[in-house]
Amino acid sequence: MKINPLAKRYAALNPAAQARCLARLACQLTIEARGTYIPQTEAIADPTRLRRMNELQHRITAQLSHVLGNAERYPDLVFIEIVMEMAMGAECDRELAKTLDDVISEFENSNVTRRPRRIAS
């Protein structure tokens, strides 16, 4: 199985950085969901897409809660694969991938929020 490079980069972050990534993804998803609205009305133009985004939002915020609570959760690599697959179904995969890449890059460039490297014994 080929692993998404974003998943590998996300997995290398410490839990605090992962939580910030998940929070930014959740925020970006709310922006993307606005694209399902009929402008200047309360009506929804694409309820199926909105429902898929809502399910994706649920998955992201549940993982965020588990990361913050140090609780059992999806493995990092698996979780990002799930998110990207769900994002494809919600037609927002490019936007979420860009957001994730941008946030991870910020952390990688700061070099503050990486997991400690293991020293080979």
N, CA, C and O atoms as CSV, one atom per row, in Angstrom:
chain,resi,resn,atom,element,x,y,z
A,1,MET,N,N,0.839,-1.179,0.000
A,1,MET,CA,C,0.000,0.000,0.000
A,1,MET,C,C,0.887,1.245,0.000
A,1,MET,O,O,1.803,1.364,0.813
A,2,LYS,N,N,0.607,2.163,-0.912
A,2,LYS,CA,C,1.350,3.412,-0.982
A,2,LYS,C,C,0.790,4.376,0.057
A,2,LYS,O,O,-0.420,4.591,0.128
A,3,ILE,N,N,1.673,4.951,0.858
A,3,ILE,CA,C,1.241,5.854,1.925
A,3,ILE,C,C,1.365,7.297,1.450
A,3,ILE,O,O,2.382,7.694,0.881
A,4,ASN,N,N,0.320,8.065,1.693
A,4,ASN,CA,C,0.280,9.471,1.347
A,4,ASN,C,C,1.440,10.195,2.043
A,4,ASN,O,O,1.604,10.063,3.256
A,5,PRO,N,N,2.253,10.964,1.287
A,5,PRO,CA,C,3.369,11.689,1.911
A,5,PRO,C,C,2.909,12.648,3.022
A,5,PRO,O,O,3.637,12.865,3.990
A,6,LEU,N,N,1.716,13.213,2.885
A,6,LEU,CA,C,1.192,14.083,3.943
A,6,LEU,C,C,0.974,13.293,5.233
A,6,LEU,O,O,1.198,13.806,6.329
A,7,ALA,N,N,0.540,12.050,5.094
A,7,ALA,CA,C,0.309,11.206,6.272
A,7,ALA,C,C,1.620,10.970,7.009
A,7,ALA,O,O,1.655,11.020,8.238
A,8,LYS,N,N,2.693,10.714,6.276
A,8,LYS,CA,C,3.999,10.499,6.900
A,8,LYS,C,C,4.460,11.754,7.629
A,8,LYS,O,O,4.982,11.681,8.742
A,9,ARG,N,N,4.265,12.900,6.996
A,9,ARG,CA,C,4.691,14.160,7.615
A,9,ARG,C,C,3.853,14.462,8.861
A,9,ARG,O,O,4.383,14.910,9.877
A,10,TYR,N,N,2.543,14.213,8.775
A,10,TYR,CA,C,1.664,14.425,9.931
A,10,TYR,C,C,2.080,13.507,11.083
A,10,TYR,O,O,2.134,13.934,12.236
A,11,ALA,N,N,2.369,12.261,10.768
A,11,ALA,CA,C,2.745,11.286,11.795
A,11,ALA,C,C,4.044,11.665,12.504
A,11,ALA,O,O,4.268,11.257,13.643
A,12,ALA,N,N,4.893,12.436,11.844
A,12,ALA,CA,C,6.166,12.842,12.450
A,12,ALA,C,C,6.004,13.976,13.460
A,12,ALA,O,O,6.936,14.273,14.208
A,13,LEU,N,N,4.832,14.611,13.489
A,13,LEU,CA,C,4.597,15.719,14.414
A,13,LEU,C,C,4.251,15.205,15.804
A,13,LEU,O,O,3.726,14.102,15.956
A,14,ASN,N,N,4.549,16.008,16.809
A,14,ASN,CA,C,4.148,15.636,18.167
A,14,ASN,C,C,2.647,15.906,18.337
A,14,ASN,O,O,2.056,16.578,17.492
A,15,PRO,N,N,2.028,15.413,19.383
A,15,PRO,CA,C,0.576,15.565,19.556
A,15,PRO,C,C,0.085,17.013,19.572
A,15,PRO,O,O,-1.003,17.288,19.065
A,16,ALA,N,N,0.844,17.933,20.132
A,16,ALA,CA,C,0.408,19.334,20.148
A,16,ALA,C,C,0.318,19.888,18.726
A,16,ALA,O,O,-0.633,20.595,18.393
A,17,ALA,N,N,1.289,19.574,17.904
A,17,ALA,CA,C,1.269,20.025,16.513
A,17,ALA,C,C,0.156,19.330,15.734
A,17,ALA,O,O,-0.506,19.950,14.902
A,18,GLN,N,N,-0.045,18.046,16.004
A,18,GLN,CA,C,-1.135,17.333,15.343
A,18,GLN,C,C,-2.481,17.959,15.699
A,18,GLN,O,O,-3.352,18.095,14.840
A,19,ALA,N,N,-2.648,18.335,16.950
A,19,ALA,CA,C,-3.909,18.961,17.370
A,19,ALA,C,C,-4.133,20.266,16.610
A,19,ALA,O,O,-5.247,20.550,16.168
A,20,ARG,N,N,-3.078,21.052,16.462
A,20,ARG,CA,C,-3.223,22.299,15.712
A,20,ARG,C,C,-3.545,22.033,14.252
A,20,ARG,O,O,-4.335,22.762,13.652
A,21,CYS,N,N,-2.946,20.998,13.670
A,21,CYS,CA,C,-3.271,20.616,12.284
A,21,CYS,C,C,-4.745,20.251,12.162
A,21,CYS,O,O,-5.428,20.698,11.240
A,22,LEU,N,N,-5.227,19.448,13.084
A,22,LEU,CA,C,-6.624,19.022,13.038
A,22,LEU,C,C,-7.565,20.201,13.226
A,22,LEU,O,O,-8.608,20.266,12.576
A,23,ALA,N,N,-7.218,21.127,14.097
A,23,ALA,CA,C,-8.048,22.312,14.293
A,23,ALA,C,C,-8.110,23.145,13.020
A,23,ALA,O,O,-9.174,23.647,12.660
A,24,ARG,N,N,-6.979,23.295,12.338
A,24,ARG,CA,C,-6.972,24.056,11.082
A,24,ARG,C,C,-7.763,23.345,9.995
A,24,ARG,O,O,-8.453,23.991,9.205
A,25,LEU,N,N,-7.669,22.012,9.948
A,25,LEU,CA,C,-8.473,21.261,8.975
A,25,LEU,C,C,-9.955,21.457,9.245
A,25,LEU,O,O,-10.734,21.659,8.314
A,26,ALA,N,N,-10.351,21.399,10.505
A,26,ALA,CA,C,-11.758,21.583,10.861
A,26,ALA,C,C,-12.232,22.970,10.461
A,26,ALA,O,O,-13.341,23.124,9.948
A,27,CYS,N,N,-11.407,23.971,10.688
A,27,CYS,CA,C,-11.761,25.337,10.304
A,27,CYS,C,C,-11.899,25.454,8.781
A,27,CYS,O,O,-12.866,26.033,8.285
A,28,GLN,N,N,-10.940,24.907,8.054
A,28,GLN,CA,C,-10.990,24.961,6.589
A,28,GLN,C,C,-12.225,24.254,6.055
A,28,GLN,O,O,-12.825,24.692,5.074
A,29,LEU,N,N,-12.598,23.173,6.696
A,29,LEU,CA,C,-13.769,22.428,6.252
A,29,LEU,C,C,-15.043,23.262,6.368
A,29,LEU,O,O,-15.929,23.157,5.520
A,30,THR,N,N,-15.143,24.083,7.405
A,30,THR,CA,C,-16.333,24.942,7.529
A,30,THR,C,C,-16.390,25.948,6.391
A,30,THR,O,O,-17.469,26.295,5.911
A,31,ILE,N,N,-15.228,26.413,5.963
A,31,ILE,CA,C,-15.171,27.348,4.838
A,31,ILE,C,C,-15.613,26.640,3.563
A,31,ILE,O,O,-16.395,27.184,2.784
A,32,GLU,N,N,-15.113,25.431,3.354
A,32,GLU,CA,C,-15.498,24.661,2.166
A,32,GLU,C,C,-16.990,24.357,2.154
A,32,GLU,O,O,-17.617,24.358,1.095
A,33,ALA,N,N,-17.556,24.099,3.320
A,33,ALA,CA,C,-18.983,23.765,3.400
A,33,ALA,C,C,-19.862,24.918,2.943
A,33,ALA,O,O,-20.978,24.697,2.473
A,34,ARG,N,N,-19.376,26.130,3.073
A,34,ARG,CA,C,-20.160,27.288,2.614
A,34,ARG,C,C,-20.441,27.233,1.122
A,34,ARG,O,O,-21.387,27.853,0.636
A,35,GLY,N,N,-19.619,26.491,0.402
A,35,GLY,CA,C,-19.835,26.334,-1.032
A,35,GLY,C,C,-21.081,25.531,-1.367
A,35,GLY,O,O,-21.482,25.472,-2.529
A,36,THR,N,N,-21.695,24.914,-0.373
A,36,THR,CA,C,-22.923,24.147,-0.617
A,36,THR,C,C,-24.174,25.003,-0.431
A,36,THR,O,O,-25.281,24.546,-0.714
A,37,TYR,N,N,-24.012,26.231,0.037
A,37,TYR,CA,C,-25.152,27.103,0.304
A,37,TYR,C,C,-25.635,27.791,-0.974
A,37,TYR,O,O,-24.862,28.007,-1.908
A,38,ILE,N,N,-26.906,28.124,-0.996
A,38,ILE,CA,C,-27.443,29.010,-2.028
A,38,ILE,C,C,-27.282,30.427,-1.470
A,38,ILE,O,O,-27.860,30.755,-0.434
A,39,PRO,N,N,-26.495,31.269,-2.159
A,39,PRO,CA,C,-26.196,32.601,-1.625
A,39,PRO,C,C,-27.452,33.404,-1.258
A,39,PRO,O,O,-28.468,33.370,-1.953
A,40,GLN,N,N,-27.338,34.108,-0.164
A,40,GLN,CA,C,-28.350,35.029,0.347
A,40,GLN,C,C,-29.681,34.354,0.674
A,40,GLN,O,O,-30.740,34.981,0.644
A,41,THR,N,N,-29.597,33.043,0.990
A,41,THR,CA,C,-30.785,32.303,1.426
A,41,THR,C,C,-30.371,31.349,2.536
A,41,THR,O,O,-29.188,31.228,2.853
A,42,GLU,N,N,-31.332,30.686,3.112
A,42,GLU,CA,C,-31.051,29.648,4.096
A,42,GLU,C,C,-31.006,28.267,3.436
A,42,GLU,O,O,-30.802,27.262,4.117
A,43,ALA,N,N,-31.193,28.215,2.131
A,43,ALA,CA,C,-31.277,26.950,1.397
A,43,ALA,C,C,-29.887,26.369,1.107
A,43,ALA,O,O,-28.886,27.083,1.070
A,44,ILE,N,N,-29.867,25.072,0.908
A,44,ILE,CA,C,-28.642,24.327,0.601
A,44,ILE,C,C,-28.719,23.848,-0.848
A,44,ILE,O,O,-29.687,23.200,-1.246
A,45,ALA,N,N,-27.703,24.171,-1.620
A,45,ALA,CA,C,-27.663,23.776,-3.024
A,45,ALA,C,C,-27.241,22.321,-3.200
A,45,ALA,O,O,-27.702,21.642,-4.117
A,46,ASP,N,N,-26.370,21.850,-2.324
A,46,ASP,CA,C,-25.817,20.506,-2.470
A,46,ASP,C,C,-25.832,19.780,-1.123
A,46,ASP,O,O,-24.796,19.656,-0.470
A,47,PRO,N,N,-27.017,19.297,-0.707
A,47,PRO,CA,C,-27.127,18.668,0.602
A,47,PRO,C,C,-26.281,17.399,0.756
A,47,PRO,O,O,-25.807,17.108,1.854
A,48,THR,N,N,-26.088,16.656,-0.311
A,48,THR,CA,C,-25.280,15.439,-0.228
A,48,THR,C,C,-23.837,15.787,0.106
A,48,THR,O,O,-23.229,15.161,0.974
A,49,ARG,N,N,-23.294,16.775,-0.574
A,49,ARG,CA,C,-21.921,17.203,-0.305
A,49,ARG,C,C,-21.799,17.762,1.116
A,49,ARG,O,O,-20.822,17.484,1.813
A,50,LEU,N,N,-22.786,18.546,1.542
A,50,LEU,CA,C,-22.766,19.101,2.892
A,50,LEU,C,C,-22.786,17.990,3.936
A,50,LEU,O,O,-22.070,18.062,4.935
A,51,ARG,N,N,-23.594,16.975,3.711
A,51,ARG,CA,C,-23.650,15.840,4.640
A,51,ARG,C,C,-22.295,15.126,4.708
A,51,ARG,O,O,-21.855,14.741,5.791
A,52,ARG,N,N,-21.639,14.949,3.570
A,52,ARG,CA,C,-20.319,14.309,3.555
A,52,ARG,C,C,-19.297,15.148,4.307
A,52,ARG,O,O,-18.445,14.616,5.020
A,53,MET,N,N,-19.390,16.462,4.143
A,53,MET,CA,C,-18.488,17.354,4.867
A,53,MET,C,C,-18.751,17.279,6.367
A,53,MET,O,O,-17.818,17.314,7.169
A,54,ASN,N,N,-20.013,17.175,6.738
A,54,ASN,CA,C,-20.353,17.060,8.152
A,54,ASN,C,C,-19.764,15.778,8.749
A,54,ASN,O,O,-19.241,15.798,9.862
A,55,GLU,N,N,-19.847,14.676,8.022
A,55,GLU,CA,C,-19.252,13.422,8.497
A,55,GLU,C,C,-17.740,13.541,8.626
A,55,GLU,O,O,-17.147,13.022,9.571
A,56,LEU,N,N,-17.125,14.225,7.675
A,56,LEU,CA,C,-15.689,14.451,7.727
A,56,LEU,C,C,-15.336,15.350,8.915
A,56,LEU,O,O,-14.350,15.106,9.610
A,57,GLN,N,N,-16.135,16.375,9.142
A,57,GLN,CA,C,-15.921,17.262,10.296
A,57,GLN,C,C,-15.995,16.465,11.598
A,57,GLN,O,O,-15.187,16.657,12.505
A,58,HIS,N,N,-16.967,15.579,11.671
A,58,HIS,CA,C,-17.105,14.731,12.857
A,58,HIS,C,C,-15.848,13.893,13.071
A,58,HIS,O,O,-15.351,13.794,14.192
A,59,ARG,N,N,-15.340,13.297,12.013
A,59,ARG,CA,C,-14.149,12.438,12.111
A,59,ARG,C,C,-12.929,13.250,12.561
A,59,ARG,O,O,-12.157,12.807,13.412
A,60,ILE,N,N,-12.767,14.440,11.978
A,60,ILE,CA,C,-11.618,15.283,12.327
A,60,ILE,C,C,-11.702,15.748,13.774
A,60,ILE,O,O,-10.715,15.671,14.506
A,61,THR,N,N,-12.872,16.231,14.197
A,61,THR,CA,C,-12.986,16.752,15.562
A,61,THR,C,C,-12.931,15.634,16.604
A,61,THR,O,O,-12.457,15.860,17.717
A,62,ALA,N,N,-13.398,14.453,16.269
A,62,ALA,CA,C,-13.266,13.318,17.193
A,62,ALA,C,C,-11.793,12.957,17.373
A,62,ALA,O,O,-11.346,12.696,18.490
A,63,GLN,N,N,-11.048,12.941,16.282
A,63,GLN,CA,C,-9.613,12.650,16.376
A,63,GLN,C,C,-8.909,13.744,17.176
A,63,GLN,O,O,-8.021,13.454,17.978
A,64,LEU,N,N,-9.299,14.987,16.962
A,64,LEU,CA,C,-8.726,16.099,17.720
A,64,LEU,C,C,-8.963,15.901,19.214
A,64,LEU,O,O,-8.050,16.077,20.020
A,65,SER,N,N,-10.166,15.541,19.575
A,65,SER,CA,C,-10.492,15.294,20.974
A,65,SER,C,C,-9.634,14.173,21.552
A,65,SER,O,O,-9.170,14.265,22.689
A,66,HIS,N,N,-9.427,13.134,20.782
A,66,HIS,CA,C,-8.621,12.000,21.241
A,66,HIS,C,C,-7.149,12.377,21.370
A,66,HIS,O,O,-6.468,11.935,22.296
A,67,VAL,N,N,-6.661,13.195,20.440
A,67,VAL,CA,C,-5.261,13.647,20.524
A,67,VAL,C,C,-5.082,14.501,21.773
A,67,VAL,O,O,-4.119,14.316,22.518
A,68,LEU,N,N,-6.000,15.432,22.009
A,68,LEU,CA,C,-5.893,16.318,23.173
A,68,LEU,C,C,-6.032,15.554,24.485
A,68,LEU,O,O,-5.398,15.900,25.482
A,69,GLY,N,N,-6.859,14.521,24.481
A,69,GLY,CA,C,-7.077,13.738,25.693
A,69,GLY,C,C,-6.138,12.566,25.852
A,69,GLY,O,O,-6.257,11.781,26.793
A,70,ASN,N,N,-5.189,12.452,24.917
A,70,ASN,CA,C,-4.237,11.341,24.936
A,70,ASN,C,C,-4.968,10.001,25.009
A,70,ASN,O,O,-4.541,9.082,25.707
A,71,ALA,N,N,-6.076,9.911,24.275
A,71,ALA,CA,C,-6.911,8.708,24.287
A,71,ALA,C,C,-6.581,7.824,23.082
A,71,ALA,O,O,-5.884,8.236,22.155
A,72,GLU,N,N,-7.095,6.619,23.126
A,72,GLU,CA,C,-6.927,5.698,22.005
A,72,GLU,C,C,-7.563,6.319,20.770
A,72,GLU,O,O,-8.663,6.869,20.831
A,73,ARG,N,N,-6.862,6.225,19.657
A,73,ARG,CA,C,-7.343,6.850,18.424
A,73,ARG,C,C,-6.826,6.088,17.217
A,73,ARG,O,O,-6.039,5.149,17.339
A,74,TYR,N,N,-7.288,6.515,16.051
A,74,TYR,CA,C,-6.753,5.917,14.828
A,74,TYR,C,C,-5.249,6.156,14.761
A,74,TYR,O,O,-4.773,7.204,15.196
A,75,PRO,N,N,-4.498,5.203,14.225
A,75,PRO,CA,C,-3.078,5.457,13.977
A,75,PRO,C,C,-2.948,6.650,13.014
A,75,PRO,O,O,-3.786,6.835,12.131
A,76,ASP,N,N,-1.912,7.439,13.190
A,76,ASP,CA,C,-1.753,8.668,12.412
A,76,ASP,C,C,-1.816,8.444,10.906
A,76,ASP,O,O,-2.532,9.154,10.200
A,77,LEU,N,N,-1.073,7.465,10.417
A,77,LEU,CA,C,-1.045,7.216,8.971
A,77,LEU,C,C,-2.421,6.818,8.457
A,77,LEU,O,O,-2.849,7.276,7.398
A,78,VAL,N,N,-3.100,5.980,9.194
A,78,VAL,CA,C,-4.439,5.518,8.808
A,78,VAL,C,C,-5.421,6.678,8.825
A,78,VAL,O,O,-6.241,6.817,7.918
A,79,PHE,N,N,-5.339,7.505,9.852
A,79,PHE,CA,C,-6.287,8.605,9.980
A,79,PHE,C,C,-6.205,9.570,8.799
A,79,PHE,O,O,-7.237,9.956,8.251
A,80,ILE,N,N,-5.012,9.960,8.406
A,80,ILE,CA,C,-4.884,10.899,7.283
A,80,ILE,C,C,-5.391,10.255,6.001
A,80,ILE,O,O,-6.003,10.932,5.175
A,81,GLU,N,N,-5.151,8.976,5.820
A,81,GLU,CA,C,-5.698,8.280,4.644
A,81,GLU,C,C,-7.227,8.327,4.656
A,81,GLU,O,O,-7.849,8.567,3.620
A,82,ILE,N,N,-7.826,8.102,5.807
A,82,ILE,CA,C,-9.295,8.165,5.938
A,82,ILE,C,C,-9.794,9.564,5.600
A,82,ILE,O,O,-10.747,9.727,4.839
A,83,VAL,N,N,-9.144,10.567,6.171
A,83,VAL,CA,C,-9.548,11.955,5.934
A,83,VAL,C,C,-9.476,12.288,4.449
A,83,VAL,O,O,-10.411,12.872,3.901
A,84,MET,N,N,-8.395,11.928,3.802
A,84,MET,CA,C,-8.250,12.282,2.394
A,84,MET,C,C,-9.260,11.532,1.518
A,84,MET,O,O,-9.756,12.077,0.532
A,85,GLU,N,N,-9.558,10.299,1.875
A,85,GLU,CA,C,-10.574,9.551,1.126
A,85,GLU,C,C,-11.955,10.183,1.307
A,85,GLU,O,O,-12.704,10.346,0.344
A,86,MET,N,N,-12.280,10.536,2.548
A,86,MET,CA,C,-13.569,11.184,2.807
A,86,MET,C,C,-13.636,12.557,2.132
A,86,MET,O,O,-14.690,12.956,1.636
A,87,ALA,N,N,-12.521,13.271,2.114
A,87,ALA,CA,C,-12.475,14.592,1.481
A,87,ALA,C,C,-12.708,14.481,-0.021
A,87,ALA,O,O,-13.320,15.359,-0.628
A,88,MET,N,N,-12.217,13.399,-0.617
A,88,MET,CA,C,-12.463,13.184,-2.041
A,88,MET,C,C,-13.959,13.051,-2.305
A,88,MET,O,O,-14.482,13.630,-3.257
A,89,GLY,N,N,-14.645,12.283,-1.454
A,89,GLY,CA,C,-16.083,12.115,-1.591
A,89,GLY,C,C,-16.855,13.404,-1.376
A,89,GLY,O,O,-17.946,13.584,-1.917
A,90,ALA,N,N,-16.278,14.307,-0.579
A,90,ALA,CA,C,-16.918,15.597,-0.307
A,90,ALA,C,C,-16.430,16.683,-1.265
A,90,ALA,O,O,-16.806,17.848,-1.143
A,91,GLU,N,N,-15.592,16.285,-2.214
A,91,GLU,CA,C,-15.067,17.194,-3.230
A,91,GLU,C,C,-14.295,18.372,-2.635
A,91,GLU,O,O,-14.392,19.502,-3.114
A,92,CYS,N,N,-13.531,18.086,-1.589
A,92,CYS,CA,C,-12.707,19.145,-0.992
A,92,CYS,C,C,-11.304,18.627,-0.687
A,92,CYS,O,O,-10.606,19.189,0.157
A,93,ASP,N,N,-10.890,17.566,-1.365
A,93,ASP,CA,C,-9.604,16.950,-1.080
A,93,ASP,C,C,-8.426,17.867,-1.404
A,93,ASP,O,O,-7.456,17.906,-0.647
A,94,ARG,N,N,-8.490,18.600,-2.507
A,94,ARG,CA,C,-7.369,19.488,-2.842
A,94,ARG,C,C,-7.198,20.590,-1.806
A,94,ARG,O,O,-6.081,20.910,-1.399
A,95,GLU,N,N,-8.320,21.166,-1.385
A,95,GLU,CA,C,-8.257,22.253,-0.413
A,95,GLU,C,C,-7.730,21.763,0.940
A,95,GLU,O,O,-6.903,22.429,1.564
A,96,LEU,N,N,-8.210,20.602,1.390
A,96,LEU,CA,C,-7.751,20.081,2.678
A,96,LEU,C,C,-6.297,19.624,2.607
A,96,LEU,O,O,-5.547,19.789,3.569
A,97,ALA,N,N,-5.896,19.050,1.474
A,97,ALA,CA,C,-4.497,18.643,1.317
A,97,ALA,C,C,-3.592,19.867,1.356
A,97,ALA,O,O,-2.526,19.825,1.971
A,98,LYS,N,N,-3.997,20.954,0.712
A,98,LYS,CA,C,-3.201,22.183,0.736
A,98,LYS,C,C,-3.121,22.744,2.149
A,98,LYS,O,O,-2.051,23.159,2.593
A,99,THR,N,N,-4.252,22.760,2.863
A,99,THR,CA,C,-4.250,23.251,4.241
A,99,THR,C,C,-3.323,22.406,5.101
A,99,THR,O,O,-2.518,22.943,5.861
A,100,LEU,N,N,-3.430,21.099,4.988
A,100,LEU,CA,C,-2.581,20.206,5.786
A,100,LEU,C,C,-1.111,20.420,5.442
A,100,LEU,O,O,-0.268,20.487,6.336
A,101,ASP,N,N,-0.803,20.525,4.165
A,101,ASP,CA,C,0.576,20.764,3.736
A,101,ASP,C,C,1.097,22.084,4.297
A,101,ASP,O,O,2.223,22.142,4.792
A,102,ASP,N,N,0.295,23.140,4.227
A,102,ASP,CA,C,0.713,24.453,4.736
A,102,ASP,C,C,0.992,24.408,6.234
A,102,ASP,O,O,2.008,24.929,6.695
A,103,VAL,N,N,0.093,23.788,6.992
A,103,VAL,CA,C,0.253,23.738,8.449
A,103,VAL,C,C,1.460,22.886,8.832
A,103,VAL,O,O,2.260,23.280,9.681
A,104,ILE,N,N,1.588,21.735,8.213
A,104,ILE,CA,C,2.739,20.874,8.518
A,104,ILE,C,C,4.036,21.590,8.169
A,104,ILE,O,O,5.013,21.498,8.912
A,105,SER,N,N,4.055,22.300,7.048
A,105,SER,CA,C,5.260,23.042,6.650
A,105,SER,C,C,5.640,24.082,7.692
A,105,SER,O,O,6.821,24.269,7.986
A,106,GLU,N,N,4.646,24.758,8.248
A,106,GLU,CA,C,4.921,25.736,9.307
A,106,GLU,C,C,5.651,25.063,10.472
A,106,GLU,O,O,6.634,25.591,10.994
A,107,PHE,N,N,5.157,23.895,10.866
A,107,PHE,CA,C,5.771,23.189,11.986
A,107,PHE,C,C,7.150,22.659,11.620
A,107,PHE,O,O,8.080,22.741,12.422
A,108,GLU,N,N,7.285,22.121,10.426
A,108,GLU,CA,C,8.577,21.588,10.003
A,108,GLU,C,C,9.627,22.700,9.956
A,108,GLU,O,O,10.781,22.494,10.329
A,109,ASN,N,N,9.214,23.865,9.497
A,109,ASN,CA,C,10.140,24.990,9.407
A,109,ASN,C,C,10.498,25.549,10.778
A,109,ASN,O,O,11.587,26.095,10.959
A,110,SER,N,N,9.588,25.417,11.750
A,110,SER,CA,C,9.881,25.920,13.089
A,110,SER,C,C,10.757,24.932,13.855
A,110,SER,O,O,11.482,25.313,14.774
A,111,ASN,N,N,10.680,23.664,13.466
A,111,ASN,CA,C,11.458,22.585,14.085
A,111,ASN,C,C,11.225,22.475,15.600
A,111,ASN,O,O,12.047,21.901,16.314
A,112,VAL,N,N,10.130,23.013,16.077
A,112,VAL,CA,C,9.827,22.989,17.506
A,112,VAL,C,C,8.879,21.855,17.853
A,112,VAL,O,O,8.927,21.322,18.962
A,113,THR,N,N,8.026,21.485,16.922
A,113,THR,CA,C,6.943,20.571,17.259
A,113,THR,C,C,7.094,19.181,16.658
A,113,THR,O,O,6.102,18.480,16.463
A,114,ARG,N,N,8.294,18.786,16.371
A,114,ARG,CA,C,8.511,17.432,15.862
A,114,ARG,C,C,8.617,16.448,17.011
A,114,ARG,O,O,8.995,16.801,18.128
A,115,ARG,N,N,8.274,15.205,16.707
A,115,ARG,CA,C,8.467,14.149,17.695
A,115,ARG,C,C,9.969,13.989,17.917
A,115,ARG,O,O,10.751,14.159,16.981
A,116,PRO,N,N,10.378,13.670,19.129
A,116,PRO,CA,C,11.797,13.402,19.356
A,116,PRO,C,C,12.227,12.210,18.498
A,116,PRO,O,O,11.492,11.232,18.359
A,117,ARG,N,N,13.406,12.309,17.936
A,117,ARG,CA,C,13.909,11.201,17.142
A,117,ARG,C,C,14.441,10.123,18.071
A,117,ARG,O,O,15.059,10.400,19.099
A,118,ARG,N,N,14.183,8.894,17.676
A,118,ARG,CA,C,14.677,7.765,18.470
A,118,ARG,C,C,16.117,7.489,18.087
A,118,ARG,O,O,16.499,7.524,16.917
A,119,ILE,N,N,16.881,7.221,19.092
A,119,ILE,CA,C,18.304,6.900,18.864
A,119,ILE,C,C,18.410,5.386,18.764
A,119,ILE,O,O,17.943,4.652,19.635
A,120,ALA,N,N,19.027,4.944,17.695
A,120,ALA,CA,C,19.197,3.502,17.492
A,120,ALA,C,C,20.082,2.930,18.584
A,120,ALA,O,O,21.095,3.522,18.957
A,121,SER,N,N,19.690,1.781,19.086
A,121,SER,CA,C,20.486,1.176,20.156
A,121,SER,C,C,21.409,0.106,19.613
A,121,SER,O,O,22.155,-0.510,20.374
